[in-house]
Amino acid sequence: MSSDFTYDVVIVGLGAMGSAAAFELSRRGLRVLGLDRYTPPHAFGSSHGETRIIREAYFEHPIYVPLVQRAFELWRNLERESGTTLLRETGGLMIGRPDSELVEGACRSAELHGLQHSLFSSAEVRERFPALQPDDDMIAVWEPRAGILLPESCVTAFLSRARHHGAQLRFDEPVRHWEADDHVRVYTSVGEYRTRQLIITAGAWVSALLPGLALPFRIERQVLHWFGPAQFSGDFAPDRCPIHLWQFDGRQFFYGFPDLGTGVKAGFHHGGEAATADAVRRLVTPAEVDAVRAVLRRFLPGADGPLRTSVVCLYTNTQDEHFWIDHHPRHAQVLIASPCSGHGFKFAPVIGEILADLMQNKRPRFDMELFRQR
Ligand SMILES: Cc1cc2nc3c(=O)[nH]c(=O)nc-3n(C[C@H](O)[C@H](O)[C@H](O)COP(=O)(O)OP(=O)(O)OC[C@H]3O[C@@H](n4cnc5c(N)ncnc54)[C@H](O)[C@@H]3O)c2cc1C
């Protein structure tokens, strides 16, 4: 038991953000201890489900573009260092009415940052990508660089490289609580650890580790579905079907992936029920499957085949849906970095780099204004 050993940094939670931070901090030579309540990658938090979208023409805000550009570089570095394939570029389509938040926002980011992109009419989308059937009054922003990350492989690669760089990683060891004065003491199911600094990347469990702070995080249940294509399955191959996001009927968002061999994956973005990490309803009802089917029938009719599987996942939302990456309001040696409102995975390596900079009192090279406590 290492109760006398002082670490430079203890990281609570080794999902996307924590594993990335463990990798980056250990790579920089810090003494790192990473703790997780399960054995990551696992299917109880927010970083499972085979695929994640990465895209550059960021509709949510142009401030994310330099971050995602750095993330692309870092994912490729991690691929080289780990000898694993993690990212597949398929291109991406953001589809909606011309005045939708999705289309307008993607165009704004693309224009402001000079990103390669094109606008397609609904007919052009149907012709180029026959799997996708937008309404006549929709258009699409096409960006060639978007693609797919493999989240379980990404977390595994971060953790194995962190270990290689000397990080100690302990799984199935939940952190119960922590205390801070001139250093930090972390209490787990097994014992106590002393560290100079602490990073809390506990995903949907984050609030439980921050008692006394009424932080405005909202956990949202989201369901992912895989369907066997009903017809024209070649249309869903990755070279014929890019990743796609849709805004329809006002503010409803939906996304989908090509078939990587396990079926066509699709789901709603937001609109899920409020949940807690420990008591979330894991069972998926036929009505939830029907709701996705209705959208498939309308926009991807060839994907409306047999349901293969459905999986529940969790968003940790902030009020404005921007990230929260900041020091604890009362303890400067504690950083909080999980709430990413359902769009954080693609940024994991750059968030790992930002956390490492903040731990080393270096100014991150990015504009962090949107991500501060608010
Ligand atoms: C359905 C779905 C689809 C998504 N799609 C995309 C997408 O396409 N593109 C994109 O960029 N993002 C996407 N996201 C968002 C992205 O996946 C998340 O922002 C990201 O995975 C969150 O990572 P995390 O490290 O904060 O949380 P997690 O990966 O959940 O990690 C938190 C870890 O903390 C551990 N933990 C919790 N409490 C304790 C404790 N007390 N002691 C020890 N360990 C603890 C947990 O076991 C867990 O391993 C999606 C999310 C979901 C749910």
The ligand as an SDF file (V2000), in Angstrom:
LIG
                    3D

 53 58  0  0  0  0  0  0  0  0999 V2000
  -24.1580    8.1360  -26.7390 C   0  0  0  0  0  0  0  0  0  0  0  0
  -22.9770    9.0540  -26.7730 C   0  0  0  0  0  0  0  0  0  0  0  0
  -22.4970    9.4850  -28.0030 C   0  0  0  0  0  0  0  0  0  0  0  0
  -21.4340   10.3750  -28.0630 C   0  0  0  0  0  0  0  0  0  0  0  0
  -20.9410   10.7490  -29.2740 N   0  0  0  0  0  0  0  0  0  0  0  0
  -19.8520   11.5380  -29.3420 C   0  0  0  0  0  0  0  0  0  0  0  0
  -19.2490   11.7950  -30.5900 C   0  0  0  0  0  0  0  0  0  0  0  0
  -19.6830   11.2840  -31.6230 O   0  0  0  0  0  0  0  0  0  0  0  0
  -18.1530   12.5950  -30.6160 N   0  0  0  0  0  0  0  0  0  0  0  0
  -17.6250   13.1370  -29.4890 C   0  0  0  0  0  0  0  0  0  0  0  0
  -16.6260   13.8600  -29.5770 O   0  0  0  0  0  0  0  0  0  0  0  0
  -18.1730   12.8980  -28.2690 N   0  0  0  0  0  0  0  0  0  0  0  0
  -19.2600   12.1030  -28.1720 C   0  0  0  0  0  0  0  0  0  0  0  0
  -19.8130   11.7870  -26.9650 N   0  0  0  0  0  0  0  0  0  0  0  0
  -19.2690   12.4040  -25.7600 C   0  0  0  0  0  0  0  0  0  0  0  0
  -18.0230   11.7300  -25.2620 C   0  0  0  0  0  0  0  0  0  0  0  0
  -18.0920   10.3340  -25.4760 O   0  0  0  0  0  0  0  0  0  0  0  0
  -17.8180   12.0890  -23.7980 C   0  0  0  0  0  0  0  0  0  0  0  0
  -17.7060   13.5140  -23.6950 O   0  0  0  0  0  0  0  0  0  0  0  0
  -16.5540   11.4650  -23.2330 C   0  0  0  0  0  0  0  0  0  0  0  0
  -16.4670   10.1000  -23.5540 O   0  0  0  0  0  0  0  0  0  0  0  0
  -16.5640   11.6400  -21.7220 C   0  0  0  0  0  0  0  0  0  0  0  0
  -15.3840   11.0970  -21.1930 O   0  0  0  0  0  0  0  0  0  0  0  0
  -15.0950   11.1840  -19.6260 P   0  0  0  0  0  0  0  0  0  0  0  0
  -13.6980   10.7440  -19.4440 O   0  0  0  0  0  0  0  0  0  0  0  0
  -15.4940   12.5250  -19.1170 O   0  0  0  0  0  0  0  0  0  0  0  0
  -16.1480   10.1480  -18.9680 O   0  0  0  0  0  0  0  0  0  0  0  0
  -16.0320    8.5170  -18.8620 P   0  0  0  0  0  0  0  0  0  0  0  0
  -15.3790    7.9800  -20.0850 O   0  0  0  0  0  0  0  0  0  0  0  0
  -17.3520    8.0540  -18.4640 O   0  0  0  0  0  0  0  0  0  0  0  0
  -14.9940    8.3300  -17.6970 O   0  0  0  0  0  0  0  0  0  0  0  0
  -15.2620    8.5780  -16.3510 C   0  0  0  0  0  0  0  0  0  0  0  0
  -14.5570    7.4970  -15.5600 C   0  0  0  0  0  0  0  0  0  0  0  0
  -14.5770    7.8350  -14.1840 O   0  0  0  0  0  0  0  0  0  0  0  0
  -14.6880    6.6380  -13.4550 C   0  0  0  0  0  0  0  0  0  0  0  0
  -15.1530    6.9900  -12.1170 N   0  0  0  0  0  0  0  0  0  0  0  0
  -16.2960    7.6010  -11.7770 C   0  0  0  0  0  0  0  0  0  0  0  0
  -16.3850    7.7810  -10.4430 N   0  0  0  0  0  0  0  0  0  0  0  0
  -15.2300    7.2810   -9.9230 C   0  0  0  0  0  0  0  0  0  0  0  0
  -14.7420    7.1580   -8.6010 C   0  0  0  0  0  0  0  0  0  0  0  0
  -15.4260    7.6100   -7.5420 N   0  0  0  0  0  0  0  0  0  0  0  0
  -13.5400    6.5650   -8.4190 N   0  0  0  0  0  0  0  0  0  0  0  0
  -12.8210    6.0980   -9.4810 C   0  0  0  0  0  0  0  0  0  0  0  0
  -13.2540    6.1830  -10.7540 N   0  0  0  0  0  0  0  0  0  0  0  0
  -14.4420    6.7770  -10.9760 C   0  0  0  0  0  0  0  0  0  0  0  0
  -15.6830    5.8220  -14.2720 C   0  0  0  0  0  0  0  0  0  0  0  0
  -15.6120    4.4450  -13.9710 O   0  0  0  0  0  0  0  0  0  0  0  0
  -15.2450    6.1390  -15.6830 C   0  0  0  0  0  0  0  0  0  0  0  0
  -14.3140    5.1800  -16.1720 O   0  0  0  0  0  0  0  0  0  0  0  0
  -20.8640   10.8760  -26.8590 C   0  0  0  0  0  0  0  0  0  0  0  0
  -21.3340   10.4360  -25.6280 C   0  0  0  0  0  0  0  0  0  0  0  0
  -22.3740    9.5080  -25.5800 C   0  0  0  0  0  0  0  0  0  0  0  0
  -22.8680    9.0360  -24.2420 C   0  0  0  0  0  0  0  0  0  0  0  0
  1  2  1  0
  2  3  1  0
  2 52  2  0
  3  4  2  0
  4  5  1  0
  4 50  1  0
  5  6  2  0
  6  7  1  0
  6 13  1  0
  7  8  2  0
  7  9  1  0
  9 10  1  0
 10 11  2  0
 10 12  1  0
 12 13  2  0
 13 14  1  0
 14 15  1  0
 14 50  1  0
 15 16  1  0
 16 17  1  0
 16 18  1  0
 18 19  1  0
 18 20  1  0
 20 21  1  0
 20 22  1  0
 22 23  1  0
 23 24  1  0
 24 25  2  0
 24 26  1  0
 24 27  1  0
 27 28  1  0
 28 29  2  0
 28 30  1  0
 28 31  1  0
 31 32  1  0
 32 33  1  0
 33 34  1  0
 33 48  1  0
 34 35  1  0
 35 36  1  0
 35 46  1  0
 36 37  1  0
 36 45  1  0
 37 38  2  0
 38 39  1  0
 39 40  1  0
 39 45  2  0
 40 41  1  0
 40 42  2  0
 42 43  1  0
 43 44  2  0
 44 45  1  0
 46 47  1  0
 46 48  1  0
 48 49  1  0
 50 51  2  0
 51 52  1  0
 52 53  1  0
M  END
$$$$
